[in-house]
Amino acid sequence: GAVVSQHPSWVICKSGTSVKIECRSLDFQATTMFWYRQFPKQSLMLMATSNEGSKATYEQGVEKDKFLINHASLTLSTLTVTSAHPEDSSFYICSARNPVASKEYFGPGTRLTVL
Amino acid sequence: GENVEQHPSTLSVQEGDSAVIKCTYSDSASNYFPWYKQELGKRPQLIIDIRSNVGEKKDQRIAVTLNKTAKHFSLHITETQPEDSAVYFCAASIGPGANNLFFGTGTRLTVIP
């Protein structure tokens, strides 16, 4: 199996608040999860690689203090957008690497709108 | 790092015709090449992948070819149907393991009934 869930599917928040997004692998253990951001009609932009039990590795230009990632278990990674601003509005998608199949499966995404 | 280029950015075909999307990569160490289909507002779905120890892989109407020497790989969809309309992304990585995927810019395929 290769089911990845993501919650919430959409969220609207006020500027300055923090938003937490959860990514779960439901039927396999994922030592590695990835967080992407996708703007309309554009490709997936990798934000960070999340490894279970260790600090996330952030891509260049991604503020680690703004996008907090926690990967506390083999089935759960969270992305917290802190002090969100309108420019953070986007579609955030996680993916989980199935180590047995060596394939990457995506969650359904979270549409964040910051007012 | 790896650089993946994808062409064309948009593609329209008549129902029943074939569609071909091409990608090139820069890092000769890349050895895993998946293709994802993404419908509007939904998650990317893995539709087929190929590893560098094979040159071609087929799954019903979908096939992928890989030319390691030229560092390019292609997605072929035969007998296209309207439900094939979506955005397709190619990707490359140095897998397996924790290495991330490098994505192409996507191809918006429209199948005209």
Interface residues (C-beta under 8 A of the other chain):
Chain A: A2 V4 T31 T32 F34 K41 Q42 S43 L44 L46 T49 N51 F91 I93 R97 P99 S102 K103 E104 Y105 F106 G107 P108 G109 R111
Chain B: Y32 P34 Y36 G41 K42 R43 P44 Q45 L46 D49 F89 G95 P96 G97 A98 N100 L101 F103 G104 T105 G106 R108
